[in-house]
Amino acid sequence: MATKPRLGKEAVEAKGWLKANKWLILRRLSQFGILGLFLLGPLAGVWIVKGNLAYSMTLDFLPLSDPHILLQAVLAGVEPHGEAIIGVIIVVVVYMLIGGRVFCSWVCPVNLVTDLSCCVRRMLGIRTSTQLSRSARYWLLGVTLILPLITGAIVWEMFNPVSMAFRGLVFGLGMAWVILLGIFLFDIFVSKEGWCGRLCPVGAFYSLLGWKSLLRVVAEDREKCDDCMECYEVCPEEQVIRPALKGKEQGIGPVILSSNCTNCGRCIDVCAEDVFHFGSRFANQKTNLGSAEIKTKEQTFSDAA
């Protein structure tokens, strides 16, 4: 019985190692670079960025605020100051353009943990049947917004793995070790992409923020697809691929329109046929369907799959 080639091997052979890992390398540079900028101050006394992922000031003039956290604060009765509001506006505009879940794949430190667990899971050949509903994250998002109304406090930030991971890197991990280890083991032994893909309310919030974002992954050359299935294997939200890749006969355009796409570029890297590219949501205008009809057909096709 022939063994299945190592994931990504064909892409490396076809494109070379660097091109077959280009977007992964850039994501890691982004994630570690952002963490490095925050850590330069407390560790080296070089204060390019002051603050944390909830609120920061870059070069003493550019405020950036997490809109999910600020919304919780407002619901808890806190009156935000002007710089925090400006910071939220900047962040919202950026993620509305490039995709809200870019935060998940290009910024969030927990993504490093979940990517590692996915790699370990794949190396060990672990398969589990547990399938948590992907809608669970939206219910948890609702909980994070209801709790401040009830308690008058930003309760979620006491348990938020993103905030805990950042605080742990600066002040020592402490209990953050337990939370991050739990997520790591949960993703390996319980549910593939269980945290980021099914439970994380932060990812759910940013998916809503980037619902109409301009930057999209496009299956521009989908006719070249050889059904190797490697894009599905590496995608943290594999359900978003099929409509754009296989929906031509149903009149669905090649753009991945789902707001849950993280724009991580994994499908681009792993595809030996170069089917996928970054592009614009307006690439669907090449079809004869209107955008609303494309969206309806895409959702129907995705649900059927």
C-alpha positions as CSV (number, residue, x, y, z in Angstrom):
1,M,0.0,0.0,0.0
2,A,1.5,3.3,-1.0
3,T,2.0,5.8,1.7
4,K,0.6,9.3,1.4
5,P,3.2,11.9,0.6
6,R,4.1,14.3,3.4
7,L,1.8,17.3,3.6
8,G,3.3,20.1,1.4
9,K,5.9,17.9,-0.2
10,E,4.5,18.4,-3.7
11,A,4.3,22.2,-3.2
12,V,8.0,22.2,-2.2
13,E,9.0,20.2,-5.2
14,A,7.0,22.3,-7.5
15,K,7.7,25.8,-6.1
16,G,10.7,25.4,-3.9
17,W,10.8,25.5,-0.1
18,L,10.8,29.3,0.3
19,K,7.7,29.9,-1.9
20,A,5.9,26.9,-0.5
21,N,6.3,28.5,3.0
22,K,6.2,32.2,2.1
23,W,3.0,33.1,3.9
24,L,3.9,30.9,6.9
25,I,7.2,32.7,7.3
26,L,5.6,36.1,6.9
27,R,3.0,35.3,9.6
28,R,5.6,34.2,12.0
29,L,7.6,37.3,11.4
30,S,4.5,39.3,12.1
31,Q,3.5,37.5,15.2
32,F,7.0,37.5,16.8
33,G,7.7,41.0,15.5
34,I,4.6,42.4,17.2
35,L,5.5,40.6,20.5
36,G,9.0,41.8,20.2
37,L,7.9,45.4,19.8
38,F,5.9,45.1,23.0
39,L,8.7,43.4,24.9
40,L,11.4,45.8,23.9
41,G,10.3,48.3,26.5
42,P,10.1,46.2,29.7
43,L,13.1,44.1,28.7
44,A,15.5,46.5,26.9
45,G,14.1,50.0,27.8
46,V,13.3,50.8,24.2
47,W,9.8,52.0,24.2
48,I,8.6,51.9,20.6
49,V,5.3,50.5,21.7
50,K,3.8,51.0,25.2
51,G,0.9,49.0,26.5
52,N,-0.5,45.7,25.5
53,L,-2.8,44.1,23.0
54,A,-5.8,45.6,24.7
55,Y,-4.5,49.2,24.3
56,S,-1.2,50.5,23.1
57,M,0.5,53.7,22.0
58,T,3.1,53.4,19.2
59,L,5.9,56.0,19.1
60,D,3.8,58.2,21.5
61,F,1.3,59.2,18.9
62,L,-0.6,56.2,17.4
63,P,-3.2,54.7,19.7
64,L,-4.6,51.2,19.0
65,S,-7.4,49.7,21.0
66,D,-9.0,46.3,21.0
67,P,-12.7,46.9,20.0
68,H,-13.9,43.8,21.7
69,I,-12.4,44.8,25.0
70,L,-13.5,48.4,24.8
71,L,-17.1,47.2,24.0
72,Q,-17.0,45.1,27.2
73,A,-15.8,48.1,29.1
74,V,-18.6,50.3,27.9
75,L,-21.1,47.6,28.7
76,A,-19.6,47.4,32.2
77,G,-20.2,51.2,32.6
78,V,-16.8,52.5,32.0
79,E,-16.5,55.7,30.1
80,P,-13.7,55.4,27.5
81,H,-11.2,58.2,27.0
82,G,-10.7,59.9,23.7
83,E,-7.5,58.1,22.7
84,A,-9.1,54.7,23.3
85,I,-12.0,55.6,21.0
86,I,-9.6,56.9,18.3
87,G,-7.6,53.6,18.7
88,V,-10.7,51.5,18.2
89,I,-11.7,53.5,15.1
90,I,-8.2,52.9,13.6
91,V,-8.3,49.1,14.4
92,V,-11.9,48.7,13.1
93,V,-11.2,50.5,9.8
94,V,-8.0,48.4,9.2
95,Y,-9.7,45.0,9.9
96,M,-12.8,46.0,7.9
97,L,-10.4,46.4,4.9
98,I,-8.1,43.4,5.4
99,G,-10.3,40.9,7.2
100,G,-11.1,40.8,10.9
101,R,-9.6,37.3,11.4
102,V,-6.3,38.5,10.1
103,F,-5.9,39.2,13.8
104,C,-6.2,35.5,14.5
105,S,-3.5,34.3,12.1
106,W,-1.1,37.3,12.0
107,V,-1.3,38.8,15.5
108,C,-2.7,36.5,18.1
109,P,0.0,34.8,20.2
110,V,-2.4,31.8,21.0
111,N,-2.2,31.0,17.3
112,L,1.4,29.9,17.8
113,V,0.1,27.3,20.3
114,T,-2.8,26.0,18.2
115,D,-0.6,25.8,15.1
116,L,1.9,23.7,17.1
117,S,-0.9,21.4,18.3
118,C,-2.1,21.0,14.8
119,C,1.4,20.1,13.7
120,V,1.8,17.6,16.5
121,R,-1.6,16.1,15.8
122,R,-0.7,15.6,12.2
123,M,2.7,14.1,13.0
124,L,1.2,11.6,15.4
125,G,-1.7,10.8,13.0
126,I,-4.3,11.5,15.6
127,R,-7.9,11.4,14.4
128,T,-10.8,12.3,16.7
129,S,-14.6,12.2,16.1
130,T,-15.5,15.1,18.4
131,Q,-17.1,17.8,16.3
132,L,-18.0,20.9,18.3
133,S,-20.4,23.3,16.5
134,R,-18.6,26.2,14.9
135,S,-21.5,28.4,16.1
136,A,-20.4,27.8,19.7
137,R,-17.9,30.6,19.5
138,Y,-20.7,33.1,18.7
139,W,-22.7,31.9,21.8
140,L,-19.5,32.4,23.9
141,L,-19.1,35.9,22.3
142,G,-22.6,36.7,23.5
143,V,-21.7,35.6,27.0
144,T,-18.6,37.8,27.0
145,L,-20.9,40.8,26.3
146,I,-23.7,39.9,28.7
147,L,-21.4,39.3,31.7
148,P,-20.2,43.0,31.9
149,L,-23.9,44.1,31.9
150,I,-24.6,41.8,34.8
151,T,-21.4,42.2,36.8
152,G,-20.2,45.6,35.9
153,A,-16.8,44.1,35.2
154,I,-14.8,42.9,32.2
155,V,-15.1,39.3,33.3
156,W,-13.8,37.7,30.1
157,E,-10.4,39.3,30.4
158,M,-9.7,37.3,33.5
159,F,-9.8,34.1,31.4
160,N,-9.0,35.3,27.9
161,P,-6.1,33.2,26.7
162,V,-4.9,36.0,24.4
163,S,-4.5,38.4,27.2
164,M,-3.1,35.8,29.6
165,A,-0.5,34.7,27.0
166,F,0.6,38.3,26.6
167,R,0.7,39.1,30.3
168,G,2.6,35.8,30.9
169,L,5.3,36.7,28.4
170,V,5.9,40.1,30.1
171,F,5.4,39.2,33.8
172,G,5.8,35.4,33.9
173,L,3.4,32.9,32.7
174,G,2.0,31.7,36.0
175,M,-1.6,30.4,35.5
176,A,-1.3,31.2,31.7
177,W,0.7,28.0,31.4
178,V,-2.3,26.0,32.5
179,I,-4.7,27.7,30.1
180,L,-2.3,27.5,27.1
181,L,-1.4,23.9,27.9
182,G,-5.1,23.0,28.1
183,I,-5.7,24.6,24.7
184,F,-2.7,22.7,23.3
185,L,-3.9,19.3,24.5
186,F,-7.6,20.0,23.7
187,D,-6.7,20.7,20.1
188,I,-4.6,17.5,19.8
189,F,-6.7,15.0,21.6
190,V,-10.3,16.3,21.6
191,S,-11.1,18.5,18.6
192,K,-9.0,19.6,15.6
193,E,-8.8,23.4,15.6
194,G,-11.1,23.2,18.6
195,W,-10.2,26.5,20.2
196,C,-9.6,28.9,17.3
197,G,-12.1,27.3,15.0
198,R,-15.0,26.5,17.3
199,L,-14.8,28.1,20.7
200,C,-12.8,31.4,20.7
201,P,-15.1,34.4,21.1
202,V,-12.3,36.8,20.1
203,G,-12.1,35.1,16.7
204,A,-15.9,35.2,16.5
205,F,-15.9,39.0,17.2
206,Y,-13.2,39.7,14.5
207,S,-15.1,37.5,12.0
208,L,-18.1,39.9,12.3
209,L,-15.8,42.9,12.1
210,G,-14.3,41.7,8.7
211,W,-17.6,40.5,7.2
212,K,-17.3,42.8,4.2
213,S,-13.5,43.1,4.0
214,L,-11.8,43.8,0.7
215,L,-8.8,41.5,1.0
216,R,-9.8,37.9,0.2
217,V,-8.2,34.6,-0.9
218,V,-9.2,33.8,-4.4
219,A,-9.2,30.4,-6.1
220,E,-8.2,32.2,-9.3
221,D,-7.0,29.1,-11.1
222,R,-9.5,26.6,-9.7
223,E,-9.6,24.7,-13.0
224,K,-6.0,23.5,-12.2
225,C,-7.1,21.9,-8.9
226,D,-6.1,18.2,-8.9
227,D,-8.1,17.3,-5.8
228,C,-5.1,16.6,-3.6
229,M,-7.1,17.9,-0.6
230,E,-4.1,19.4,1.0
231,C,-5.7,22.9,1.2
232,Y,-8.5,21.4,3.3
233,E,-5.9,19.6,5.5
234,V,-4.0,22.8,6.4
235,C,-7.0,25.2,6.6
236,P,-8.1,26.1,10.1
237,E,-11.6,26.8,8.6
238,E,-11.8,24.2,5.9
239,Q,-15.5,24.7,5.3
240,V,-14.8,28.1,3.7
241,I,-12.8,26.6,0.8
242,R,-15.3,24.4,-1.0
243,P,-17.7,27.0,-2.4
244,A,-15.0,29.0,-4.1
245,L,-13.0,26.0,-5.2
246,K,-15.8,23.7,-6.4
247,G,-18.8,25.9,-6.9
248,K,-18.2,26.9,-10.5
249,E,-21.1,24.7,-11.8
250,Q,-23.4,26.3,-9.3
251,G,-22.4,29.8,-10.5
252,I,-20.3,30.6,-7.4
253,G,-17.4,32.9,-7.9
254,P,-13.8,31.9,-7.0
255,V,-13.5,34.3,-4.0
256,I,-13.6,32.9,-0.5
257,L,-16.3,35.2,0.9
258,S,-16.7,33.7,4.3
259,S,-15.8,36.1,7.1
260,N,-14.3,33.1,9.0
261,C,-11.4,32.8,6.5
262,T,-8.3,34.0,8.5
263,N,-6.4,35.0,5.4
264,C,-3.5,33.0,6.7
265,G,-2.3,32.0,3.3
266,R,-1.8,28.3,4.2
267,C,-3.9,27.1,1.2
268,I,-1.7,29.3,-1.1
269,D,1.5,27.9,0.3
270,V,0.5,24.2,0.2
271,C,-1.0,24.2,-3.3
272,A,1.5,22.8,-5.8
273,E,-0.8,24.0,-8.7
274,D,-0.9,27.6,-7.5
275,V,-4.7,27.6,-7.5
276,F,-5.0,30.2,-4.7
277,H,-3.9,33.8,-4.5
278,F,-4.6,36.9,-2.5
279,G,-7.0,39.2,-4.2
280,S,-10.1,41.3,-3.9
281,R,-13.7,40.4,-3.0
282,F,-14.7,42.1,-6.3
283,A,-13.0,39.3,-8.3
284,N,-16.5,37.6,-8.3
285,Q,-17.8,40.4,-10.6
286,K,-16.2,38.4,-13.5
287,T,-19.2,36.0,-13.1
288,N,-22.7,36.8,-14.4
289,L,-24.2,36.7,-11.0
290,G,-24.7,39.7,-8.7
291,S,-22.8,39.7,-5.4
292,A,-25.9,39.0,-3.3
293,E,-26.8,36.0,-5.5
294,I,-23.2,34.7,-5.3
295,K,-23.3,35.0,-1.5
296,T,-26.6,33.1,-1.3
297,K,-25.4,30.3,-3.6
298,E,-22.1,30.1,-1.7
299,Q,-23.9,29.7,1.6
300,T,-26.2,27.0,0.2
301,F,-23.3,25.1,-1.4
302,S,-21.3,25.3,1.9
303,D,-24.2,24.1,4.0
304,A,-24.8,21.2,1.5
305,A,-21.2,20.2,1.8
